[in-house]
Amino acid sequence: MKRILVLLSIMLGLSFGEPVFVNNYYQLETKEDLEWFRNSVNNNTIGYGSNAILLSDIDLENELWIPIAAGTGGSGYTGTFDGAGHTISNYYIDSDELGAINVPYKQNIGFIGILAGVVKNLNLANISVTNYAIGDRKSTRLNSSHLATARM
């Protein structure tokens, strides 16, 4: 049903706003849902302890990914992000590009910048991480238990 609504919204140029919220979890089914969740956590409009579950694989279409809890300088993301066995794919993280958007985004690079909560059952594929700075040295680091085709 939601896919029909998404297709209809694209054809009519409409936006349905936030994803469905069920049993204390935001239901993320599309790229737009995931980006809404990330932006809402980062802007603290839904709180850093908000929970999410993926309902399908999501292709980010080779876009720059701004991490969830990027550059917060605080405790970070404290919710639960349940991938439900699905895959988020085709994105890149570049510290220099993130810094051009918002200087604090240069720190804490990853799918989630600062993690104080739980990430489970999540697969990440076809990810590129570049220009990660530690002090005055450049390096890259990426941690994932379910990772395929990462370039660093």
C-alpha positions in Angstrom: 0.0 0.0 0.0 2.7 2.4 0.9 4.5 1.8 -2.4 1.4 2.8 -4.2 1.2 6.0 -2.2 4.9 6.8 -2.9 4.4 6.3 -6.6 1.2 8.4 -6.5 3.1 11.1 -4.6 5.9 11.1 -7.2 3.5 11.4 -10.1 1.5 14.2 -8.4 4.5 15.9 -6.8 3.1 15.4 -3.3 5.0 14.6 0.0 3.5 12.5 2.7 6.1 13.7 5.3 7.3 11.4 8.0 7.3 7.6 7.8 4.7 5.5 9.6 5.3 5.1 13.4 4.3 1.7 14.8 5.2 0.2 18.2 7.8 2.9 18.9 9.6 2.4 15.6 9.7 4.5 12.5 9.0 2.2 9.5 11.6 3.0 6.8 10.8 1.7 3.4 12.2 4.2 0.9 15.3 6.4 0.5 13.2 9.4 1.4 12.1 7.7 4.6 15.7 7.0 5.6 16.8 10.6 4.8 13.8 12.0 6.7 14.8 9.9 9.7 18.4 10.9 9.5 17.6 14.6 9.2 15.0 14.4 12.0 17.5 12.8 14.4 20.3 15.2 13.4 17.9 18.2 13.9 16.7 16.7 17.2 13.1 17.0 16.1 12.3 13.4 17.0 15.2 12.9 19.5 18.5 11.0 19.4 16.8 8.0 21.0 14.3 7.4 18.2 14.0 3.9 16.9 13.8 2.7 13.3 13.3 -0.5 11.3 13.9 -1.1 7.6 11.0 -2.6 5.7 13.0 -3.1 2.4 16.5 -2.7 0.9 17.3 0.9 0.2 19.6 2.2 -2.6 21.0 5.6 -1.9 22.0 6.1 -5.5 25.6 7.0 -5.0 24.8 10.0 -2.9 26.9 11.6 -0.2 25.7 10.2 3.1 25.5 12.6 6.1 25.7 10.2 9.1 22.9 9.8 11.6 24.1 11.8 14.8 26.7 13.5 12.7 28.9 16.0 14.6 26.6 16.1 17.6 29.4 16.5 20.1 27.1 14.8 22.6 26.1 11.3 23.5 25.0 10.5 19.9 22.3 8.2 18.6 20.8 6.2 21.6 18.0 4.5 19.8 17.7 1.1 18.1 18.2 0.9 14.3 17.0 -2.5 13.1 17.9 -3.4 9.6 15.6 -6.5 9.7 18.1 -8.2 7.4 17.8 -5.6 4.7 20.7 -3.7 2.9 21.4 0.0 2.6 23.7 0.4 -0.5 25.4 2.7 -2.9 26.6 5.7 -0.8 29.8 7.5 0.0 31.2 9.4 2.9 33.8 12.1 2.3 34.9 14.1 5.3 35.9 17.1 3.2 32.5 17.3 1.5 30.7 16.9 4.8 32.8 19.7 6.3 31.8 22.0 3.4 28.1 21.4 4.3 28.5 21.8 8.1 32.0 21.8 9.8 30.9 19.5 12.7 29.9 16.9 10.2 33.6 16.3 9.4 33.9 14.4 12.7 32.5 11.0 13.6 32.3 9.4 10.2 30.1 6.4 9.6 26.6 5.3 8.8 25.9 6.6 12.4 28.4 9.2 13.6 28.2 8.6 17.3 26.6 5.4 18.4 25.5 4.9 22.0 22.5 2.8 21.0 22.0 -0.4 19.0 22.3 -1.3 15.3 21.3 -4.8 14.4 20.5 -7.0 11.4 21.8 -4.3 9.0 23.7 -5.0 5.8 25.7 -2.2 4.2 27.0 -2.6 0.6 29.0 -0.7 -2.0 30.2 2.1 0.3 33.1 4.5 -0.2 34.7 6.3 2.7 37.4 8.9 2.0 39.3 11.8 3.6 38.6 10.9 7.2 40.9 13.1 9.3 42.4 12.2 12.7 44.2 15.2 14.1 46.5 16.3 11.3 46.6 12.9 9.6 44.2 11.5 7.0 43.0 8.0 7.3 39.9 5.9 6.8 38.0 3.6 9.1 34.8 1.7 8.7 33.3 -0.9 11.0 30.4 -3.2 10.1 29.6 -6.8 10.7 27.7 -7.1 7.4 29.7 -5.2 4.8 30.2 -5.9 1.1 32.2 -3.9 -1.4 33.6 -1.1 0.7 36.3 1.2 -0.7 38.4 3.2 1.7 
